[in-house]
């Protein structure tokens, strides 16, 4: 809804590890998500979040919940060609590696993105004082 915060969160925000080996030589890699950037698709800028955001829990009252990763739309998506905003979420990863010979170091930053469509509606309330 226009004027209400839209919550964003990533459900699989976790450290990933991997190992490659061949003929007695190996390398271990550890990669960690560092930050998340959200382009809400309305042309007004981006949102940067330092963590995965907080999942909205429908079993709790809205007034008792908080998030550290949200965006508030000021217009509905009705004017968009598809009727929805095209949201792009990008996660920046950092990592390190270590080899069987004791070598290792930092890996260059890596980002991965996904896009999805988000419909944003607008509602208006009418308030009347009764009959004149």
C-alpha positions in Angstrom: 0.0 0.0 0.0 1.1 3.5 -0.8 2.4 5.3 2.4 3.1 2.0 4.3 6.5 0.5 4.7 7.1 -2.5 2.4 9.4 -5.0 4.3 12.3 -6.7 2.5 14.2 -9.7 3.9 16.3 -12.6 2.6 15.6 -16.0 4.1 18.8 -17.8 3.2 21.3 -15.2 4.6 24.1 -17.5 5.8 27.8 -18.2 5.5 28.6 -20.6 2.7 31.7 -22.9 2.6 33.2 -25.0 -0.1 36.2 -27.2 -0.8 37.9 -28.2 -4.0 40.5 -31.0 -4.1 42.5 -32.7 -6.7 45.5 -35.1 -6.3 46.2 -34.2 -2.7 45.9 -30.4 -3.2 42.9 -28.6 -1.8 41.4 -25.1 -1.3 38.7 -24.1 1.2 36.5 -21.1 0.5 34.3 -19.2 3.0 31.8 -16.7 1.7 29.6 -14.4 3.8 26.8 -12.0 2.7 27.9 -8.5 3.6 25.0 -6.2 2.6 21.8 -6.0 0.6 20.8 -3.2 -1.8 17.2 -2.8 -3.0 16.2 -0.9 -6.1 12.4 -0.5 -5.5 11.8 0.2 -9.1 10.1 3.6 -8.8 13.1 5.7 -9.8 13.5 7.4 -6.4 16.8 5.8 -5.3 17.9 2.6 -3.5 17.7 1.2 0.0 20.9 -0.3 1.6 20.6 -2.8 4.4 23.5 -4.1 6.4 21.8 -7.5 7.1 19.1 -9.8 5.9 16.1 -7.7 7.1 13.5 -9.0 9.5 10.8 -11.3 8.3 7.2 -10.1 8.9 5.4 -12.5 11.2 1.7 -12.6 10.5 1.1 -14.2 13.9 2.1 -11.0 15.7 0.3 -7.6 15.6 1.8 -5.1 13.2 2.3 -2.6 16.0 4.7 -5.0 17.8 7.0 -5.6 14.8 10.0 -3.7 13.5 12.3 -4.1 10.5 15.6 -2.6 9.6 15.1 -3.0 5.9 12.0 -1.4 4.3 10.8 1.1 1.7 7.8 3.3 1.5 6.2 3.9 -1.9 4.7 7.3 -2.6 2.7 6.2 -5.7 0.9 3.1 -6.7 2.3 1.0 -9.5 -0.8 1.4 -11.6 1.0 3.7 -14.0 3.7 1.1 -14.7 3.5 -0.7 -18.0 3.0 -4.1 -16.3 1.0 -2.6 -13.4 3.8 -3.5 -11.0 7.2 -2.1 -10.0 10.2 -4.2 -11.0 12.2 -4.6 -7.8 15.9 -5.6 -7.9 17.6 -7.1 -4.8 21.3 -7.4 -4.8 23.4 -9.1 -2.1 27.1 -8.3 -1.9 29.3 -11.2 -0.8 32.8 -11.2 0.7 35.0 -14.2 1.2 38.3 -15.8 2.0 40.2 -18.8 0.8 42.9 -21.0 2.1 45.0 -23.6 0.3 46.7 -26.8 1.4 50.1 -25.2 1.2 49.1 -22.5 3.7 48.4 -19.8 1.2 45.2 -17.9 1.1 43.6 -14.5 1.3 40.6 -12.4 0.6 38.4 -13.0 -2.5 37.2 -10.0 -4.6 33.6 -8.9 -3.7 30.9 -10.7 -5.6 27.3 -9.6 -6.0 24.2 -11.6 -6.9 20.8 -10.1 -7.9 17.3 -11.2 -8.4 14.3 -9.3 -9.6 10.6 -9.6 -9.1 7.4 -7.6 -9.7 5.6 -5.9 -6.9 2.1 -4.4 -7.1 1.6 -1.3 -4.9 -2.0 -0.2 -4.5 -3.5 3.0 -3.2 -6.5 3.2 -1.0 -8.4 6.2 0.1 -10.9 6.5 2.9 -13.9 8.7 3.0 -15.0 10.2 6.2 -18.5 11.7 6.7 -20.1 13.6 9.4 -23.5 12.3 8.7 -26.3 14.1 6.8 -26.2 17.9 6.5 
